[in-house]
Amino acid sequence: MELSKAFDIIMAGVISGIVAFTTQKLGVGGTALGAVLGSMLYQLLSHYLREPLENVKTQIVEDKIVFTIPLMIILIIEVINFLANFYWRSESIIYLLEGVTHWNLFRSMGLGLLIMGLYPLLRSDEIKKSHGYLLVFAGLLLLLRGFVDVNSSIVKLYSLIFYQFDVLISVIVITILLYVIAVILNESIIIITEDKQL
């Protein structure tokens, strides 16, 4: 048990360092990307180093909860982006976040979701593959949105769609994130309840 606590303390320090580094290099967008990378690193190392030391059910619950934290951060930013279509203060927040990240906010979040979407595809015993496919899809949408300001012939092919249907795209991304977060947290509650009944 002491080894497990030491592992958590070390990983908390490593994750904080990753988030601080990516925030320094990329601004607020780097915070989301750093949280994603830290979460993925925690889960991978936890699986290979800590899992043999602890109750498997407890480990799965912890992994699931850690997995949802970056999703929640991205969800909050995406909700602010959705509200920016109707409320000028939200638009100001998005412009502030975009400026701080050197106009890489949506690219960073898209890349983060793509990375997170790959994890369930590799470790489907902890998080369902279907969640991974949904996160990859949402990540692609955010990544493509992030490149609409790039002057490229490829971007010109799809940029009009993103300008016309940005609200719908926001709703799709928000729905995917809400669904994945809710299902993962619900699965964690079920595992905890089953564990207590045993």
Salt bridges, closest charged atoms under 4 A:
ASP8 OD1 - ARG50 NH1 2.49
GLU51 OE1 - HIS47 ND1 3.12
GLU54 OE1 - ARG50 NH2 3.29
GLU62 OE1 - ARG50 NH2 2.23
GLU78 OE1 - ARG145 NH1 3.01
ASP125 OD2 - ARG123 NH2 3.08
GLU126 OE2 - HIS47 ND1 3.82
GLU126 OE2 - ARG123 NH2 2.83
ASP149 OD1 - ARG107 NH2 2.89
ASP166 OD1 - ARG145 NE 2.98
GLU187 OE1 - LYS64 NZ 2.78
GLU187 OE2 - LYS128 NZ 3.42
GLU187 OE2 - HIS131 NE2 3.95
